Amino acid sequence: MTAVITFKDLQPTVPVATRRRPGADPFQDTRVTFDAGGDAYQLDQINGRHFLVHSRGGRWEYYPLPEAQWARIEYNDRPGRPVNPPPVLLYNADGDLGVVIPMSIGGELHGTDDLIPITDESLLVPNHSGGANSVISHAGYVFAAWPSRVPPKGGPGTDQHVSIIDRATRRVIRAEFIGTSSTDTFNKKKGVYQPDPHDIVAITVDSKGVIHILLGAHHGNLMYCHSTGVGWDGFTEPVQIGQARNPENKGGHTYVSLVCDAQDRLHVVTRYAGDRYHFNLVYIRRNADGTWTEPKVLVHGDRGQYAAYYHDLSLDGDQLILTSPGVLWGGLSAGEIEIYNRLWPGELPGDVQPYPASRTVWYPTQKRHDPFTLFSDDGGDTWEVLT
């Protein structure tokens, strides 16, 4: 039976283990990556400087990375562990995007100070939910997926690209335009459509070397494509999957998680807002034969108005693990504020008013509570709550 969590279920509980460090900033990439030899890698930040942290033989070694506002590491999104250390994307608000591709020589990392430029037109930003890979390694190449800050010609959406870097020559050998997302972001003041920074591309690769991509969305249609030919000669035309966008109630997919299991099935979790503006977490699977399952609600908010789940989908062997460090609820009524104050007294200002009057007070003040974990041992058919 599929597990469903509602707002009323969020009572104080014992925190559960997740793949993120306790208390971690949801905008900071804190995933841990393992290579085929069992070495661990993760990112850390000290005084604004990013470091690639390498653990071998019980010893942690810190390698400074080139200066950048944000960093994102490749994480284990499929059963096979890579032989090489994971690449790291470094990016800035001005559009500069580059990648560091570390090399292991005698157990020591080299090349961590060598930034390989990719583009100056990136719209990649930190992501607090979903957090699928934006960079992957396969067969001597590194694939970096990124949304473009340049408005698409003739209409709404965000252009999505994949740049392919040769690990041996450390050069970008190809840049592929994948397609345009379905997000409809119109700037009324300027009278033009603008790209949306929520439209972060999700990318993975299966055991046959096929690259799978989900175009990012913000209350939009979820779009899918994959590579074709030998040597990734191109990509298929994106097609819509999941539940269709409903502009009347802002219904649509946002914040994509993506992993690929040993049977080459793709597992996808996104937030979907719809049905009178309910924010749910939904699950979709692409089977090995290319068919997609219907969206299945895993977490139901049991109420209308905004919710951010900060969700994170991981793969541990054949087990799917969906974690959340706690939900941020928005648009609460007077009755819901009373419930909140009863559960967590003294957290909110005493004069907080129901939405929308308190919007500027509520969002900065509310904390995430009650982390939860769902897991599936049968490929996503059924899910259980870890208690």
C-alpha positions in Angstrom: 0.0 0.0 0.0 1.3 3.4 -0.9 2.2 5.6 2.1 0.5 9.0 2.3 1.5 11.7 4.7 -0.8 14.6 5.5 -0.5 17.9 7.4 -2.3 16.3 10.4 0.4 13.6 10.6 3.2 16.0 11.3 3.4 15.6 15.0 6.8 15.8 16.9 8.8 12.6 16.2 12.3 11.2 16.5 14.4 12.6 13.7 15.3 10.0 11.1 18.6 9.5 9.2 18.8 11.2 5.8 21.5 11.6 3.2 22.1 15.1 4.3 24.0 16.4 7.3 21.7 17.4 10.2 20.8 21.1 10.1 22.3 21.5 6.6 21.4 24.6 4.6 18.8 23.3 2.0 20.5 25.4 -0.6 23.9 23.9 0.1 24.8 20.7 -1.8 25.7 18.3 1.1 25.4 15.0 -0.7 28.1 12.3 -0.2 29.4 10.5 -3.2 31.3 7.1 -3.2 33.6 5.8 -5.9 34.2 2.1 -6.8 37.0 1.8 -4.3 34.8 3.0 -1.4 36.3 6.5 -1.1 33.9 9.2 -0.1 33.6 12.8 -1.5 31.5 15.7 -0.5 31.5 19.5 -0.6 32.2 21.9 2.2 32.4 25.6 2.5 34.7 27.6 4.8 34.6 31.4 4.9 32.9 31.4 1.6 35.4 29.1 -0.2 34.3 25.8 -1.5 36.3 22.6 -0.8 36.2 19.1 -2.2 36.5 16.8 0.8 38.0 13.4 0.1 37.9 10.5 2.7 40.3 7.6 2.3 41.6 5.3 5.0 39.7 7.1 7.6 41.4 10.4 6.9 39.6 13.5 5.5 41.5 15.7 3.0 40.4 19.2 2.0 41.1 20.4 -1.6 40.2 24.1 -2.3 38.2 24.7 -5.4 38.2 27.7 -7.7 36.2 30.6 -6.3 32.5 30.6 -7.1 29.2 31.5 -5.5 27.8 27.9 -5.6 29.0 24.4 -6.2 27.3 21.1 -7.1 28.8 17.6 -7.0 27.9 14.5 -9.0 26.2 12.0 -6.6 25.5 8.3 -6.8 22.2 8.2 -8.8 22.6 4.6 -10.2 23.9 1.3 -8.8 27.4 1.4 -10.4 30.1 3.4 -8.6 32.4 5.4 -10.8 36.1 4.7 -10.9 37.1 8.3 -11.1 36.4 11.0 -8.5 33.2 12.9 -9.1 33.2 16.2 -11.1 32.0 19.4 -9.5 30.1 22.2 -11.1 31.0 25.7 -10.0 28.6 28.5 -11.0 27.7 32.2 -10.4 24.7 34.5 -10.6 26.2 36.3 -13.6 25.9 33.1 -15.8 29.4 31.8 -15.5 29.4 28.0 -15.3 32.4 25.7 -15.2 33.4 22.2 -14.1 36.3 20.8 -12.1 37.2 17.2 -13.0 39.5 15.8 -10.3 42.0 13.0 -11.1 43.2 10.5 -8.5 47.0 9.8 -8.7 48.4 7.5 -6.0 45.4 8.2 -3.8 45.9 12.0 -4.0 43.5 14.3 -5.9 44.9 16.5 -8.7 43.2 19.1 -10.9 40.9 20.5 -8.3 42.2 24.0 -9.0 41.6 23.6 -12.8 38.2 25.1 -13.8 37.0 24.1 -17.3 34.7 26.9 -18.6 31.4 25.7 -20.0 29.3 28.8 -20.6 28.6 32.4 -19.5 24.9 32.0 -20.2 23.9 29.6 -17.4 20.8 30.1 -15.2 21.7 27.3 -12.9 21.0 28.2 -9.2 21.1 26.3 -5.9 18.1 24.0 -5.5 16.5 23.2 -2.1 14.2 20.4 -3.4 14.6 17.5 -5.8 18.3 18.1 -6.5 18.8 15.6 -9.3 22.2 15.5 -10.9 23.2 18.4 -13.1 26.5 16.7 -13.9 27.3 13.0 -14.6 30.3 10.9 -15.7 30.2 8.1 -18.2 32.7 6.3 -20.4 35.5 8.9 -20.3 33.1 11.9 -20.7 31.4 14.4 -18.3 27.9 15.7 -19.1 26.8 19.0 -17.7 23.2 20.0 -18.0 22.1 23.6 -17.5 19.2 26.0 -18.2 20.0 29.1 -20.2 19.5 32.7 -19.0 18.9 33.8 -22.6 15.2 34.1 -23.4 14.0 31.6 -26.0 12.9 33.0 -29.3 9.3 33.6 -29.9 7.7 32.4 -26.6 7.7 31.2 -23.0 10.0 28.7 -21.4 13.6 28.1 -20.5 16.1 26.7 -23.0 17.9 23.6 -21.7 21.4 22.5 -22.8 23.9 19.7 -22.2 27.7 20.3 -22.6 29.9 17.3 -23.1 33.5 17.4 -21.8 36.2 14.9 -22.7 37.9 13.8 -19.5 41.2 13.1 -21.2 41.6 16.4 -23.0 39.6 18.4 -20.4 37.8 20.3 -23.1 34.2 20.9 -24.0 33.8 18.9 -27.3 30.1 19.5 -27.9 27.2 21.6 -26.6 23.7 20.2 -27.3 20.4 22.2 -27.2 17.9 19.8 -25.6 14.7 21.8 -25.8 12.6 24.5 -24.1 10.7 23.9 -20.9 7.0 24.5 -20.6 7.2 27.1 -17.8 5.2 30.2 -18.6 7.0 33.1 -17.0 5.8 36.5 -18.3 7.3 39.8 -17.1 4.4 42.2 -17.1 6.6 45.2 -16.5 8.9 44.4 -19.5 6.2 42.8 -21.6 8.4 39.8 -22.4 8.8 36.2 -21.4 11.7 35.3 -19.2 13.6 32.1 -18.4 12.7 30.6 -15.0 15.6 29.6 -12.5 13.4 26.8 -11.2 13.8 25.0 -14.5 16.8 23.0 -13.5 17.6 20.0 -15.8 17.8 16.5 -14.3 20.2 14.1 -16.0 21.3 10.5 -15.5 22.6 7.6 -17.6 21.6 3.9 -17.7 23.7 0.7 -18.0 23.6 0.8 -21.8 25.0 4.4 -21.9 21.8 6.1 -22.8 21.6 9.6 -21.4 18.2 10.4 -19.9 17.0 14.0 -19.3 14.1 15.7 -17.6 13.6 19.3 -18.5 13.0 21.4 -15.4 9.6 23.0 -14.7 8.0 25.5 -12.4 4.3 24.6 -12.2 4.6 23.3 -15.7 4.5 20.1 -17.8 7.3 17.6 -17.1 9.2 16.9 -20.3 11.5 13.9 -21.1 14.1 13.1 -23.7 17.1 10.7 -24.2 20.2 10.4 -26.3 20.3 8.7 -29.6 22.9 6.9 -31.7 26.5 5.9 -30.7 28.6 8.6 -29.2 25.5 10.7 -28.2 24.9 12.1 -31.6 21.8 13.9 -30.5 18.7 13.7 -28.4 15.1 12.8 -29.0 12.4 15.5 -29.1 11.2 16.1 -25.6 7.8 14.6 -24.8 5.4 15.4 -22.0 5.1 12.9 -19.1 3.3 13.0 -15.8 0.3 15.1 -15.0 -0.6 17.9 -17.4 -0.2 21.5 -16.3 -3.4 23.2 -15.1 -2.9 27.0 -15.4 -6.2 27.7 -13.6 -4.9 26.5 -10.3 -1.2 26.8 -11.0 -1.1 23.0 -11.2 2.1 21.6 -12.5 5.4 19.9 -11.7 8.3 21.6 -9.9 11.6 20.3 -8.3 12.6 17.1 -10.1 14.4 14.1 -8.4 15.7 11.4 -10.7 17.6 8.1 -10.2 18.1 5.0 -12.4 18.1 1.5 -11.0 19.9 -1.7 -12.1 17.0 -2.6 -14.3 17.4 0.7 -16.2 14.1 2.0 -14.7 13.9 5.7 -14.1 12.4 6.8 -10.8 11.1 10.4 -10.6 9.6 12.4 -7.7 8.4 15.9 -8.1 6.2 18.4 -6.3 2.8 18.8 -8.1 0.5 21.7 -7.3 -3.1 21.3 -8.4 -6.6 20.2 -7.4 -7.5 23.5 -5.7 -3.8 24.4 -5.2 -2.8 21.4 -3.2 0.9 20.7 -3.1 1.7 17.0 -3.2 4.8 14.9 -3.8 4.2 12.5 -6.7 6.1 9.5 -8.0 6.5 8.4 -11.7 8.5 5.5 -13.1 9.8 4.9 -16.6 10.0 1.1 -17.1 12.8 -0.5 -19.1 10.5 -0.9 -22.1 10.0 2.9 -22.3 6.5 3.1 -20.8 5.7 5.5 -18.0 3.4 4.9 -15.0 0.7 7.2 -14.0 1.6 9.7 -11.3 1.1 8.4 -7.8 0.7 10.7 -4.8 3.3 9.8 -2.1 2.8 12.8 0.2 -0.4 14.7 0.4 -0.6 18.1 2.0 -4.2 17.6 3.1 -4.8 21.3 2.6 -4.5 24.0 0.0 -1.8 26.7 -0.4 1.9 26.5 -0.5 4.2 23.7 0.7 7.9 23.1 0.2 9.0 19.6 1.1 12.8 19.9 0.6 12.6 16.3 -0.8 15.6 14.2 -1.8 15.4 10.9 -3.7 18.3 8.4 -3.2 19.1 4.9 -4.4 20.7 2.4 -2.0 21.1 -0.9 -3.9 17.6 -1.7 -5.0 16.0 0.4 -2.4 14.5 3.8 -3.1 14.7 6.3 -0.3 12.7 9.6 -0.3 13.7 11.9 2.6 12.7 15.3 3.8 14.2 17.4 6.6 10.7 18.9 7.2 8.0 20.8 5.4 7.5 24.6 5.2 3.8 25.4 5.0 2.4 28.6 3.5 -0.9 30.4 3.4 -2.0 29.1 6.9 -5.4 30.0 8.3 -6.0 31.2 11.8 -7.0 27.7 12.8 -3.8 26.2 11.4 -1.7 28.9 13.1 -3.3 27.8 16.3 -2.3 24.2 15.6 1.2 25.3 14.8 1.6 27.3 18.0 0.3 24.3 20.0 2.8 22.0 18.5 5.8 24.4 18.6 5.0 27.1 21.2 6.9 30.3 21.2 8.4 29.9 17.7 6.3 32.5 15.9 5.8 36.1 16.8 2.8 36.6 19.2 1.0 38.9 16.8 1.3 36.7 13.6 -1.9 37.0 11.5 -3.4 34.6 9.0 -2.2 34.6 5.4 -1.7 36.9 3.4 -1.2 39.6 6.0 1.7 37.8 7.7 3.5 36.7 4.6 6.6 38.8 5.3 6.7 37.5 8.8 5.7 33.9 8.3 8.2 32.6 5.7 11.3 34.0 7.4 10.2 32.8 10.8 8.8 29.3 10.3 11.2 26.4 10.8 11.2 23.0 9.2 9.8 20.3 11.5 9.5 16.6 11.6 11.7 15.0 9.0 10.3 12.0 7.3 11.6 9.1 5.2 9.7 6.9 2.7 11.2 3.8 1.2 10.4 1.3 -1.5 11.9 -2.2 -1.8 9.9 -3.3 -4.9 10.9 -0.7 -7.5 8.4 2.0 -6.5 5.2 -0.1 -6.6 4.7 0.3 -2.8 6.1 2.7 -0.3 6.4 2.6 3.5 7.1 5.3 6.1 10.2 4.8 8.1 9.2 5.2 11.8 
